Amino acid sequence: MYTKHALVIGNEAYRKSPLNSCINDANDVSTMLTAMGFQSNPAANVTSNEMKLLSREFIQTIQPGSVVILYFSGHGIQYNGINYLLGINDDNVVLDRLDSSALNVQDIINSIHAKSPRLVLVILDACRGYEVSDPTQDGSRFYRRGLYGFRDGLAPMRAPPATIIVFACAEDEFSSSVSMNDRNSLYTFHLLRHLCTANTDIDQVLKNVAADVQRDPMNFLRQVPFRYSSLNESICLVGYSGMNSPMTPMLGYQGGYGYQQYQQPYGKARHVGRYFPPMFTAHDNFFASRHHQMSKRRALFDKSIDPARYDFPNLQPFYYY
């Protein structure tokens, strides 16, 4: 029985407001999660009723102690502080019937937690601007925002225990659907580059994703990813024995992630030689202890380097899945 489960949905063929790259996002994320050992259930261009059916079937497969990932790429809205994910039949979405015409994210998270998982990771690349109909047929910003509680982006969410909820952008803001590889959205592009990082806590992985999104030259909307976490332990999704540890240029090329075209965040690697001369390698048992000693002269600079990326000794226990 699988201990890692993932539900991946990408909707772009909306009847009122179609999107780009969502299918590519879902396919690429599903492919990567499958390679990482997840039982991935991808779905593309599904209606709201189909999403509800998929989520119910997915929840039934979750076993206690599992790691669960829910990824969605498409349109998302909030109403009175409640977040909803939209199916491609968005022409039926109105404010007074959102519970029946859209997928309530908080309800899905609560249903997943009823199965007692070890970790729930929800990734919503879904804040891309959407106009929803209301019963008054008044499209003014005053009515939509002030009177009826509608906002342009997704709302903050309460994370139950052992839960990480990730938003591609800040509250009431939009996320970009373009990136350097002309295939994925801006957030998913960087998520694909970091998600399979070996021997790294998932919280640190998501921090690295957010940092790269903010400094990406394609971030014209000044997009700032947000996450809400109640996880109080260190969990690594990939160990050093994993096939994606770390992502190789060939894997990036095959998956279409644009890895070779965007390597700026890995520029720190050229500084490794300052701390560890080539003669002191991890494969030399005699000098192994010397290899792992940090430079006192450059202590502050040492701390700026990700320990897992350069094989520093971990200072806290990790749980691997």
N, C-alpha and C positions, 0 to 999 in steps of 0.2 A: 504494500500500500504506500502511495506517495505521501511524503511529509511536507511537500512544498506544492502549493496550489496557486494558480493564477487565472484570473478572468480578465481578458483583454478585449476591449471594444473600441472600434474606430468607426465613426459616422461622419460622412462628408457629403452624401447625396441628399442634402436637405431640400425640401420642396420650396421653402420660402427663402432660405439663405444658405446656399451651398458653400462648402469649404474646400480647401486643398490640403493635401499631405496627410490627412487623418488615417487613411487606409495604409499608407506607407508606415506611419507611426505604429499602428497596431501590429502590422505584419512583422516589422523589425523588432519590436519589443517582445512579441510572442516567440520569435525565432531565438532571440537571446535568452529568454527565460527557459525555454525548452533545453537549450544547451547547458544551462546552469542547473538542470535537474528538476525543473518545475513541471508539473502537469498543467500545461497551458491550454486554455480554452479560448481561442480567438474568435471574434465575430465582427463582421463588417456590414455597415449600412443596414442596421436593424431598426425596427419600429419600437415604440415605447413598450408595447405589450410583449414583443419578442425579448426586449431587454429584461423585463420583469420575469419572464419564463426562464431565460438563461441564468439570471441571478438565483432563482429558487433552485434550479437544478445544480448549479455550482455549489451553493451552500450545503446541499445534501451530501456532497462528496468530501467535505472538510472533516478531518479527524482531529480529536483533541491533541494539543501540542504541535500542531502544524504551523508552518509559516504561510500566510495568505497574502497575495498581492491582488489588488483591484486597480486596473489601469483603464482610463477612459480618455479618448481624444475625440473632441467634437464640440457641440454647443452645450453650454451649461448656464443656468440662470439661478437667481435667488429671489425669493419672495417672502417678505416678513422674516428674514433671517434664516430661511430654510433653503438649502441648495437642492437643485433638481438637474438631472441629466436628461437631455432631449433625444428622442428617436428621430428618424428621418421624416416621420409623418408630423412635422412641426406645424403644418397648417391647421392642426386640430388643437393646438396649445392655446389655452386662454387662462387668465389668472384665477378664475373661480373654479377651475377643474384641473389644477395642476397635479393633484394626487392621483388622478385617474389617467392623465395624459402625459405624465413624465415620471422619471424614476427618482424617488426620494433617497438621497445619499445617506442621510443619518439612519434611516430605517434599514438600509442594507448593512451598514456597519454594525448596528445592534444585532441583526440576525446572524451575522458572521460570529460575533462574540458569544452568542448563545452556544456555539460549538466548542468553546474553550480553546482557541488557538494560542500558540506561543507568541506570535507576532502578527499584526495586521498592518499592512502597508497600502495606503490608498493614494494613488497618484492621479490628479485631475488636471489634464492639459486641456482645459475647457472654457477659459475665459476669453472669448474672442469677439464679443459684442453681438448682441442679439436683441431684436425688437419683438416683444410679445404683445399679443392683442389683449385688451381688457374689456370688460363688459360695457363700459361707457363709450368705447370707440374713440376715446380722446387720447391722441398720441403725444400730448404735451409732456415735457419733462417734469413739470410740476405735479401733474396727476400721477404719473408713473412712479416718481421718486418719493414725493411727499405724502400724497393721499393714499396710494395703494401699496406702498412699501416695496416697490420694485427697484432693483439696483442693476447697474450695468455689468458688474462682475459677480463672482461668487463670494459668499459670506464666510467669516471665520467659523470654525466648527469645534465642538467639544470632543476631545479625543479620549475615548474610554481607555482603561488600563492596557498597556502593551500595544499601543496603537500609534502609528505615524500617519498623519494626513498631510499630503503635499499638494500645494497649489502652484501652478505654473507662473502665477503673478500675484500681486498684492490685491487686497480687497478693493472692489469697485474699480478695478483696472482691467486692461486687456492684455492678452498674450499674443506673441507674433507667430504666424504660421509659416514663416520663411527662415531659412538658415543657410549656411555656407554651402551645403551639399545639394541644395535645390531639391531635396527629397523629403526631409523631415521638418517639423516645427522647431523653433529655436530651443525650447526646453527639452524636447525629446531627443534632439540631436546631441545635446550634452549628456542627457541621461544615458543614452546608448554608449557613450564613450566611458562613462564611469561606473555603471551599474555592475559590471563584471570585475571590478577591481578586487584583487585577491587579498585575503587576510586583513580586511579593513572593515571596521564597524559600519553598519548601514547608515547610522547618523552622520558619520564623517563623510561617507560617500555622497549623501544628499547635500551636505555643506559644500563639497567640491563642485557638484553640479550647479548649485545656485551661484557660487562665485564665478564660474566660467560663463554662465548666462549673463551676468551683470557686466563682465568685461569683454563680451563678444562685440566686435565691431558692427555686427548686423543687428544689434539690439537698439533699433531706432526708437522703440516705444519706451525705452528706459525700464524695461521689464525687470521686476524684482521678485523672484520666487519666494514663497512663504511655506512654512511647514509648522505643524502643531504636533508635538510628540509627548507621549506619556510613557515611553519605553525607558525602563530603568536598569537595563542590562545591555551588554555589548554582544551583538549578534552579527556574524559575518555570513553572507550568502554564498561566498566562494572562498575556498581554501587554496593554498599554493598548488595542490594537485588538480585543481579544476582546469578544464580545457580553455577557459577564458581568463587565465591569470598570468599576466594581464592581457588585454586585447592586443593582438598582433596587427601589424599593418595589413597582412593578407586577409585576416578576418574582417577588418574594417572595410577592405575593398570589396570582398564578397558580399558583405551585408549592406553595402551602400551607405555606410555611416559617414563617409567623408573623412576618415581618420587621417589619411595622408595629407589632405588639404588643410588640416587644422591641428597643429601640434604646439601652439604657443604655450599652453599651460605646462607642458612638459619641459620647458626651457631650463628649469632648475637643475635638471640632470647634469648639466655641464659643471656644476659646482661640486659634485660629489668627490672629485679628485682632490679637492682642497682639504677634505677631512680624512680621506682614506687613500694613501698612496697605493699605486697599482701593486706593489710587492706584498701588501697586506690584504689578502683576499679571504673571503669567507670559506673558500675551499682548502685553505692552508690551515691545518689543525693547530700548528705551532703558533701562528699569528692570529688565530680566530678571536681570542679575547681582545687583542689589540685592535682588530678590525672594528669591533663593536663599541669601542670607547669613543665618546664624543669629545670634540676639541674644547678645552677650557678657554682657549683664547678667543674662540668664536662661538661662545655658548648661546648668545641671543640668536645668532644666525642659524645655529643648529636647530633651535626650537621651531624655527619657521618651516622646517621641512617635514613633510608627512612621514611619520615613522614607518608605516606599513609599506610605503612606496619604495623606501631605500633599505628595508630589512633591518631597521633598528629593533632591539628587543622590546616586546610588548610589556607594558607595565600593569596590565589588568587582564583578567581571564576573558577569553572569547568563547562564544558558543557557535559552532559551525553547523550549517544546514546544507 
